[in-house]
Amino acid sequence: MKKIAALTILLMVPLFLMAQNTAIDKLFDKYGGQDGFTTVYISQELFKFISDMESEEIELDKPLENITGVKILVQEEEDAVPGLNFYEELKSDMNFSEYKELVVVKEKDQDVWILAKETNGKMSELLIVVGGEDNVLVSIEGSFTFEELSELSKIEGLDHLDLLDHNHDCDDDDEDDDDEDEDI
C-alpha cells in the first residue's frame, strides 16, 4: 500500500509542476525566440542597480527593488502567425477574475487590456495585453504601488509611465497656437 501511495505521489509531481506554468508563461514559451517576435526579460537585479545608482539624471524617490521582473513579448511581423491575437490565446488558459480591469479599449481590429492583480494592498502584477492587429504582452511582477511603478517614468525611454502616477497633472499647459499664419 505504501508503494502505491509513493508511486501516486511521484506521478502527481509533474502535474503540479506543469500547473504552475501560467498562461502568460506558456505564451512567452510558445512565441519567445520565434521569427517575427521580440522577447525582453528584465530581472530584479537591474531594478536594484537602478535604485542604488546615484545619478543626477535619475533621481528615484522610491526604491524599485520590489519589482521582481518585467517580461515583454511583441509580434513584430504580422505574417509570422497570421490571425494571432494574444488576448484570445490567453483567454482559454487564464483566470482573468484574479485581475482588476484598469483600462479596456476595444476597436475594430485591436483590443487593449491593462489589468492589475492585487495582493495585500499592493499590486503583485500589472499586465498589459494588446491583441488583434498588433500583439503585445507586458507583465510587470513584484509587490509595488502605482507610485513606485511610475518612478520608472524618470528613466529616459520610459517616460510614458508617468500616467501611472496618481498625482500626475492631466492638464497640459499647451497654449493655443495663436501665432499661426492667418493667410486667407
N, C-alpha and C positions, 0 to 999 in steps of 0.2 A: 504494500500500500504506500509506503514511504517513497518507493521508486517511482510510482505513478504520480505522486504529488510533485516530486522533484522534476520529473520529466515534463509535467504540465507547466510548472513554473518556467523551466528552460524554454519551452515553446512559446510562452507568453511574452518573454523579454523582448524579442524582436518586434512584436506588435506594439508594445509600449514605446519602444524607440521610434518606430515609424509614426505613431500617433503624435509625437512631439514635433515632428516636422510640419510646421504650419503651412497654410495655403500660400502665404507670402513667400516662404522659403521654397516651396515647390515651384512657384512661378519663376523665382530667381534661378533655381537649379535648371529649369526647363529651357530658359532663354539666355541665361548668362553664358557669355563666351561664343554665342552663335553669331554667324554672319548677319549683319543688319541690326545688331543690338549692341548697346553700350551698357556696361555694368560698372558701378562705382561703389566701393565699400570704404567707409571712413571709420576708423576704430576709435575707441575711447581714449587711447593714448594721444592721438592728435589733439583732441579737445583738452586734455590735461596740459599738453605742451602749450597750446594757445592761451589757456587760462593762467599758466605760470609765467608766460612771456611778459616781460616788462618792456613795453614799447610805447613811444609817444603816438604812433599811428593807430595802435589798437589798445584802447582802454576799456577793458571789460569790467563792468561793475559787479557782476555776479559770476561765480565760477561755472564753467561749462563741464566740469568733471562728472556731473550727474547724467550727461548724455553718454550712453554706453555704445552707441553706434548709429551710423546712417547708411542706408542701402538705397541705391538709385538704379533703376532699370529703365532704359529708354529704347524704344524701337526707332532706329534711325532711318531704316529703309522700309517703306510700306510694303514693297513686294517681297520682303523676307518671309512674311507669313500673311498672305492676303486675307482680309476679313478679320484680323485679330482684334480683340477687344479685351484689355486686361481686366476690366470690371466684370465682364461676363465670365471670364475664366475663374476669377476669384469667387464669384457668387456661388458656384456649386460646392466649393470646399470650405468656405469661410463663414464663421458665425458673426455677421455684421451687428447683431444685437448687443455684442460686447462693446461696441463703439458708439460714441455720440456723434451725430452729424453736425459739423460746424458750418460747412458750406456745401451746397449741391447746385451744380449748374448743368442743365440739360439743354442741348441744342440738337439740331437735325442729325449731324454726323459725329457729335462729340459730347461726352459727358465727363464731368469733373466732380469728384467727391473729396472733401477734406474731413477726415474723421479723427477722433481722439478717443483713446482708451484711458480711463482714469483709475488710479489705484491710490487709496489713502489720501485723497485730496490733491494729488498731483497727476500729471499726465505720465503714463508709462509708455505710450506710443502715440505718435502723430503720424497719420497715414494719409498720403495724397495719391489718389488713383485717377488717372486720366485714361479714358477708354474710348475707342472709336477711331476716327481718322488719325489722331495722334495717340500714342500709348506711352504713358509714363507712370512709374510706380516709385514713390519715395516713402521710405519707412524710417522714422527717427525714434529710437528707443532709449529708455532710461527712466529717470524719475525727475521731472522738471516742471516748471511753471511756464506760462506763456512769456512772462517777463524774462526768464532765464533763456528761453529759446530765442527771443527777439534780440538777445545780445549778439547772436551770430550776424545780425544785420550790420554790425560795426566793422565787419571784415569785408574788404573790397570784393565785389562779385556776389555777395550775399545780401546786399543792401535791401532787396525786396522783402526780406523777412521782417522789416520794421513794422509791417502791417500786423504782426502778431502782438505788438506791444499795445496793451490796453490804454496806455497814456499817450498813444500816438495821436497827434493833432491831424484830424482828417481835412481841415480847411487848408487849402493851398493858398499861399499868398501871391498867386499869379495875378498880375494886373492885366486888364484887357489891353489888347494891342491897339491903342488909340493912335499910334504913330504910323499906322499903315498908310500907304499911298492911297489917296482917295481920287484917283483918276477915273473920271466917268466918261 
